[in-house]
């Protein structure tokens, strides 16, 4: 019988990577941190970068022989992605940027446990950990089966203190994952099933009078897991590449960026864009406007380049000739409308 992976073995201890939001909180005080472990707070005010992941890896391995037994990630998508990346790097060596792409991670990371405190990104279930590489103007993850968490703890009580707008923006990441997957050409029966059920749950949550009631938070946590599982078996579409452009060039956080892009997707996802706006209105959410008006030619060029580089999702949505659809002029026009 194959032995189950263990959080603790006779080695160099556990790395706890915790969202800085919980610093000085009761949650941190309850963690079983032992003398051989290390507790590191992850700055979640910015999305993960390759340089930041390398820094967290150095902190995780400080004072050891270059090895740790396990990694525990507690927080939102940025913290969970950081935990997955650090786990991979402990086993594979090198720098974070070495593994940005598809199936570049050669062997499993150390045992990793994920504890999401936000619902929507699907980071707890996905096979990637997304990082920004400013030197290359690239936002891309370690896309690998080895990136998936070994174990998860899903507890909706941990989402009780999420600010309302952030709860909405993050939750809509699940909705967007799933509508992109279902409208793509790289369909998969398992991904379709995950996506459909996740969308049903999203509709229940965001049409409710109190979208943050405990039962709705439980629904959204399940929807997030299903949405992340769906993307593990398919691809996203037009929204995520343009969202990556907003993050790389203008520093907009991923989930808000997705919503800003979704608001101008009538030509690509007309029914879904209309549903999105109904949910925004129902929940009285304010979307920023005018963010990309009056930018310089260099900024528009950077936005285009940071978006069009994501060939797999764009081909999934628009086919192999996607560049004929998303010309520089068309992409700039979409950004100007945001």
C-alpha positions in Angstrom: 0.0 0.0 0.0 1.3 3.5 -0.9 2.2 5.6 2.1 0.1 8.7 2.6 2.1 12.0 2.5 2.6 13.5 5.9 2.8 17.1 6.9 5.6 16.4 9.4 8.5 14.0 8.8 12.0 13.7 10.4 13.5 16.6 8.5 13.8 20.4 8.3 10.3 21.4 9.5 7.3 23.1 7.9 7.1 26.4 6.0 4.0 28.4 7.0 3.2 31.0 4.3 0.4 33.2 5.7 -1.4 36.2 4.1 -0.2 39.4 5.8 -3.8 40.2 6.4 -3.8 37.8 9.3 -0.7 39.1 11.0 -1.3 39.5 14.8 -4.6 37.6 14.4 -6.0 34.8 16.5 -5.6 32.5 13.4 -1.9 32.9 13.5 -1.7 32.3 17.3 -3.5 28.9 16.7 -1.0 27.6 14.2 1.1 24.6 15.3 4.4 26.3 14.6 7.3 24.3 16.2 10.9 25.3 16.8 12.1 23.8 13.5 9.4 25.5 11.4 9.3 29.0 9.8 6.4 31.4 9.7 6.5 33.9 6.8 3.9 36.5 6.1 3.1 37.0 2.4 2.5 40.6 1.2 -0.9 40.3 -0.5 -1.2 43.9 -1.4 0.5 43.1 -4.7 0.3 40.0 -6.9 3.1 37.5 -6.7 6.2 38.3 -8.7 9.0 35.9 -9.7 11.4 38.0 -7.6 9.2 37.9 -4.6 8.8 34.2 -4.8 12.6 33.8 -4.9 12.8 36.0 -1.8 10.2 33.8 0.0 12.1 30.7 -1.0 15.3 32.1 0.5 13.5 32.9 3.8 12.0 29.4 3.8 15.4 27.7 3.4 17.4 30.0 5.7 19.3 28.1 8.3 18.6 24.7 6.7 20.5 22.4 4.4 18.4 23.6 1.5 15.4 21.4 2.3 12.0 21.6 4.1 9.5 18.9 4.7 6.2 20.7 3.9 4.6 24.0 2.9 1.3 25.3 4.3 -0.3 28.2 2.5 -3.0 30.2 4.3 -4.7 33.1 2.5 -6.1 34.3 -0.8 -5.0 33.4 -4.3 -1.7 35.3 -4.1 -0.6 33.5 -0.9 -1.8 30.1 -2.2 0.1 30.6 -5.5 3.2 31.6 -3.6 3.0 28.5 -1.4 2.7 26.2 -4.5 5.6 28.0 -6.2 7.9 27.7 -3.1 7.0 24.0 -2.7 8.0 23.4 -6.4 11.3 25.3 -6.0 12.3 23.5 -2.8 12.4 20.2 -4.8 13.4 21.4 -8.3 15.9 24.2 -7.5 16.5 27.3 -9.6 14.5 30.4 -9.8 10.8 31.0 -10.2 11.1 32.4 -13.7 12.8 29.2 -14.8 9.4 27.4 -14.6 7.0 30.0 -16.1 5.3 28.0 -18.8 3.7 24.6 -19.4 5.1 21.4 -17.8 8.5 22.7 -17.0 8.5 21.5 -13.4 10.3 18.2 -13.5 9.4 16.6 -10.2 6.9 16.9 -7.3 7.4 19.7 -4.8 7.4 19.0 -1.1 4.1 18.2 0.5 1.8 21.2 0.4 -1.4 22.0 2.2 -3.7 24.9 1.1 -6.1 26.8 3.3 -8.0 29.4 1.3 -9.4 32.4 3.1 -11.0 33.9 -0.1 -13.2 32.2 -2.6 -13.0 32.7 -6.4 -9.5 32.4 -7.8 -9.5 28.6 -7.8 -5.9 28.7 -6.7 -6.7 26.0 -4.2 -7.6 23.5 -7.0 -5.7 24.7 -10.1 -2.5 23.2 -11.5 -0.7 26.6 -11.8 0.7 29.4 -9.6 0.6 32.7 -11.4 3.5 35.1 -11.1 4.3 38.4 -12.7 7.8 38.7 -14.3 8.4 42.5 -14.8 11.6 42.0 -16.6 9.8 40.1 -19.4 6.5 42.0 -19.1 4.9 38.5 -18.6 2.2 37.2 -16.3 2.3 33.4 -16.3 2.3 30.5 -13.9 4.1 27.2 -13.3 1.5 25.2 -15.2 2.1 21.6 -14.0 0.4 18.7 -12.4 3.0 18.9 -9.7 1.7 22.4 -8.7 -1.6 21.0 -7.3 -2.0 21.0 -3.5 -1.7 17.6 -1.9 -4.4 18.5 0.7 -6.9 21.3 1.3 -8.9 22.6 4.2 -12.0 24.4 3.1 -13.7 26.4 5.9 -16.1 29.1 4.9 -15.8 30.7 8.4 -12.4 32.0 7.2 -14.1 34.2 4.6 -16.3 36.1 7.1 -14.1 39.2 7.3 -13.5 39.7 3.6 -14.4 43.2 2.5 -17.6 43.1 0.5 -16.2 44.5 -2.8 -13.2 42.1 -2.7 -15.6 39.2 -2.0 -17.5 40.1 -5.1 -14.5 40.7 -7.4 -12.8 37.5 -6.2 -15.9 35.4 -6.5 -16.5 36.6 -10.0 -13.2 35.1 -11.0 -14.9 31.7 -10.7 -17.8 32.9 -12.9 -15.3 34.1 -15.5 -13.2 31.0 -15.4 -16.2 28.9 -16.2 -17.9 31.0 -18.9 -14.5 31.1 -20.7 -14.1 27.4 -20.4 -17.6 26.6 -21.7 -17.2 29.0 -24.7 -13.8 27.7 -25.7 -12.8 25.1 -28.4 -10.7 23.0 -26.0 -13.7 21.5 -24.3 -13.5 18.6 -21.9 -16.5 16.7 -20.4 -15.1 16.9 -16.9 -14.3 20.6 -17.1 -17.8 21.2 -18.5 -19.4 19.5 -15.6 -17.3 21.4 -13.1 -18.0 24.7 -14.9 -21.8 24.2 -15.1 -22.2 23.4 -11.4 -19.9 26.3 -10.4 -21.9 28.7 -12.5 -25.2 27.4 -10.8 -23.6 28.2 -7.4 -22.4 31.6 -8.6 -25.8 32.6 -9.8 -27.3 31.5 -6.4 -24.7 33.5 -4.5 -24.8 36.7 -6.5 -28.5 36.9 -7.0 -29.1 36.6 -3.2 -30.1 39.5 -1.0 -27.2 38.7 1.3 -24.3 37.3 -0.8 -22.1 37.0 2.3 -24.5 34.9 4.5 -22.7 31.8 5.7 -24.6 29.4 3.4 -23.7 31.7 0.4 -20.0 31.8 1.5 -20.1 28.0 1.7 -21.5 27.8 -1.8 -18.9 30.2 -3.2 -16.1 28.2 -1.6 -17.3 25.1 -3.4 -17.8 27.0 -6.6 -14.2 28.3 -6.4 -12.9 24.8 -6.0 -15.0 23.5 -8.9 -13.9 26.5 -11.1 -10.2 25.9 -10.3 -10.8 22.2 -11.2 -12.4 23.1 -14.4 -9.5 25.3 -15.5 -7.2 22.4 -14.7 -9.0 20.4 -17.4 -9.4 23.3 -20.0 -8.3 26.9 -20.7 -9.6 30.4 -20.1 -10.4 32.7 -22.9 -10.3 36.4 -23.9 -10.9 37.9 -20.4 -7.8 36.6 -18.6 -5.2 37.7 -21.2 -6.5 41.2 -21.2 -6.8 41.1 -17.4 -3.1 40.1 -17.3 -2.3 43.2 -19.3 -4.0 45.4 -16.8 -2.1 43.7 -14.0 1.3 43.9 -15.6 1.1 47.5 -17.0 -1.2 49.3 -14.5 -0.9 47.2 -11.4 -4.6 46.3 -11.2 -5.3 43.3 -9.0 -6.3 40.2 -10.9 -9.9 39.7 -9.8 -10.8 43.4 -10.2 -9.0 43.4 -13.6 -11.1 40.5 -14.7 -14.3 42.4 -13.8 -13.2 45.5 -15.7 -12.5 43.4 -18.8 -15.7 41.4 -18.4 -17.7 44.7 -18.5 -16.6 45.2 -22.2 -16.9 41.7 -23.4 -20.2 42.0 -25.3 -18.6 41.1 -28.6 -17.2 37.9 -27.3 -19.5 36.8 -24.5 -22.7 38.8 -24.9 -25.1 36.8 -22.8 -22.5 36.3 -20.0 -21.6 40.0 -20.0 -25.2 40.9 -19.6 -25.5 38.5 -16.7 -22.3 39.9 -15.1 -23.8 43.4 -15.2 -27.0 42.2 -13.6 -25.0 40.7 -10.7 -23.0 44.0 -10.4 -26.3 45.9 -10.2 -27.9 43.5 -7.8 -25.0 43.6 -5.4 -24.5 47.4 -5.8 -20.9 47.1 -6.8 -19.0 50.1 -8.2 -16.7 49.4 -11.1 -13.9 51.8 -11.9 -14.2 53.5 -15.3 -11.8 55.5 -17.5 -8.8 53.6 -16.2 -7.2 53.2 -19.7 -8.2 56.5 -21.3 -5.5 58.9 -22.3 -2.5 56.6 -21.8 0.7 57.0 -23.8 1.4 55.0 -27.0 4.0 53.1 -25.1 1.5 52.1 -22.4 -1.0 50.9 -25.0 1.7 48.9 -26.7 2.7 47.4 -23.4 -0.9 46.5 -22.7 -1.2 44.8 -26.1 2.0 42.9 -25.7 1.2 41.7 -22.2 -2.2 40.4 -23.4 -1.5 38.9 -26.8 1.4 36.8 -25.4 -1.2 34.4 -23.9 -1.6 32.2 -27.0 -3.2 29.1 -25.5 -6.3 30.8 -24.0 -6.7 33.1 -27.0 -6.6 30.2 -29.4 -9.1 28.4 -27.1 -11.4 31.4 -27.4 -10.9 32.6 -31.0 -9.0 29.9 -32.9 -5.5 29.8 -34.3 -6.0 33.1 -36.2 -6.8 35.0 -33.0 -4.3 37.8 -34.0 -6.6 38.6 -36.9 -9.3 39.3 -34.4 -7.3 41.0 -31.6 -5.3 43.5 -33.7 -3.5 46.2 -31.9 -6.3 48.7 -32.8 -9.0 46.3 -31.5 -7.2 45.6 -28.2 -6.5 49.3 -27.6 -10.2 50.1 -28.3 -11.2 47.5 -25.7 -8.8 48.9 -23.1 -10.0 52.5 -23.8 -13.6 51.4 -23.0 -12.5 50.1 -19.5 
